[in-house]
Amino acid sequence: MYSYTKLNPKTTTFEFMGPPGSILIITLCNVLVYFLYMVCNEDGCPPSWFWNFSIENLLQYAKKLTFFELSTLYIYVGWVSYLVVLYFILPCEECEGTKLRTGETLKYKVNAFKSLLVTFAAVILTLFIYGPEPFVFVSEHFLSLITAAVIVATTQAFYLYLSSFGEGKLLALGGNSGNVLYDFFIGRELNPRIGSLDLKYFCELRPGLIGWLLLNFSMAVKQYVTYGKVTDSMVLVLLLEGWYVSESLYNETKVLTTMDITTDGFGWMLSFGDLVLVPFTYSLQARYLASHPLEVGMLWCTLIVSTKLLGYYIFRSANNEKNEFRANPDSPKVQHLKYMTTEAGSKLIISGWWGRSRHINYFGDWLMSLSWCLPTGFDTIFTYYYAIFFAVLLIHRSFRDDHKCQLKYKKDWDRYCEIVPYKIIPYIY
């Protein structure tokens, strides 16, 4: 048996600059989602107030906008509830997660891709029966939907923090500092559950990612209703981002080995990211094209798709290589790889994809993010928000990964970094 203190040691180091950084990030993230809407919408990208900036002009412009509607709050709560119902009623396999500090493993339902298929069928049926109106409603009430998501994500974060003090809770090693603000932000409990519903696992893939595609589809419908056609650039965004989401949901079990699930607590950071940032900022390209249609032509389409395919090849090949090596280093697929053995007994790959850089999969992931922005052309930098934001996110995550590995492997990690010196982009960074 483990004592509570031994099982949940006090967190002594802070990430994200500790409590001051937590306040800053919470503030900036809330500002960001509204800022991106106000600087890029049907009034322009950016609108006229941006070029003639003053507090008075900004406030006058904000007065014309509807930030909150009770109806959209009901819609967003209904959306999340609908996905919870699908989580429980759809046929599924059960998969075990990684072993916890207690020696136990948790079971997870695997039916996110089926939830996507059912939702897609429901969308087509709704379009057939009710026409474009429901989707135009979504696109035209985008701002108040953001507010609804902010309310739900923040409410969930408070619940997660308060419920983490329940008896027998397994806390994240990085979320038990005793500082209320920091622990609320980073997340105290490692695997918060309501019954068999694992909240972190559920939110990681379902409401945000599927919601992202639903918002994209609504923007395409708006473009068609407004201009009488769906442009090739909009089709590219729908297909490329749809492919990414579908592939992520189809490979749902792979999320169980990510840092979000195995290491991080579930607090405001992941709650806001999953429920707000993902659907409402990642859909910016489709939202822009709904009001600023653009035909890019066959050559540009080919270049964009090639960028996507290259990124996907790097991302998936590298991850498959790592997963295969972890499962069976003697597998014919990976037995040619060179590796070094640490004092802890772990094997670190030093050839193949992982000999090129320490986070080569991040490079592939970023190339895919760039391909989603390219269909919007080059008239505005705001539609490249995702590629810029994602680059910062991946660089920061690489620092977090390296720090954890340094603590785990100590001098072996220094030796590994000498052998594999590049962090993300081979020969560049």
C-alpha positions, 0 to 999 in steps of 0.5 A: 500500500502507498501512503497518500504523501508518498503517492502524491509528493509535493511539487517543488518546481514550477512550469510556465513561470509559476503563478505569475505565468499562470495568471498571464497565460489565462488572461492572454488565452481569453483575450486571444480567442476574442482578439482573433474574432475581432481582427478577422471576420466578415468586416475585414481581416483586419477590419477598419478599426484596426487600421485606425486604432484607438480605444474609442474606436475599439469600444464602438466596434465591440458595442456592435457585437453580441458576445453572449446569448443564452441560446448558444450556451444551451447549444454548446452544453448540448453539443458536449452532452451529445458526445458524452451520450455517444461515448457510452452508447456506441459499440467500442473496444476497451483499451488499457492505458499506461501503468500508473504509479500505483501499479494499476492501469485504467480502461478507456472506451475507444469509439471516437472515430465512430462518434465522428462518423455518426456526427457526420451522418447527422450533419448530412441528414440535418442539411437534407431536412432543414437546409443550410439555416442551422449551419448559417446560424452557427457561423453567424453566432460564432462569437457567442459560441466562443463565450459559451465554450469559455464558460463551460471550460472554466466551469469544468476547470473549477470542478476539476480543481475542487474535486481533486481534493477527494479521498484517494485521488492520484495527483499529477506530479507537477500539479501538487504545489499547494499554490491555488492559482498554479494548481488550478491552472496546471491541473492537480488530478492526473485522471479525473473521472465521473464514473467510467467517463475519463474527463481528460481523455474525453475532452482531448479528442472529442468536443474540440476536434469534432467541433472544429470540423463542424465549425469548418463545415458551417463556414463552407455552407455560409460561403455557398449561401453567400456566394453560390459556390464553395471555392477550391481553397475552402475545399482544401481546408475542409479536406486537409483539416478533416484528414488530420482530425479523422486520422487522429480519432481513428488512432485514438489509442495513441493519445494514451501515451502522450504527455497530456494523458500520462503526465499532465494533470487536468486543469484549466490549461487543458480544459480551455485548450480542448474546449475553446482554443482548438475548435474556435481558433483552429477553424480560423482559415475556414471562417476567413474564407467564408467571407473572403472567398479565394480560388487558388488554382491547380498548381497552388493546390498541388503545392499545398497538398504536397506540403501536407503529404510531406508533413504527414509522412514525417509525422506518421513514419517517425511515430510508427518507428518509435511505437514499434521500437517501444513495443518490440525492439527486435521487430524486423521493422526496427531491428536495424536501428541503433540505440543507446542504453541508459543507466535506467535501462531505457533504450534511446534511438539514435538513428533513423528518424530519431537520429535526425532530431530529438522531436522530428515528429514535431517538424512533420506536425508543423508542416501539416499545420502550415498546409492548412494556412496556405489556402488563405493566400497572403493578404493577411497574416492573421490566417497564419495564426495556427502555424505561428501558434503551433510553432511556439507550442511545439518549441515550448513542448520540446523544452518540457520534454527535454527537461523531463528527460534530463531529470530522468536520464541525467548524464545519459541525456547529455550524452544523447543530446551530443549524438542527436544535437538537433531539437526539431528541424534537422541541421537547422534547429 
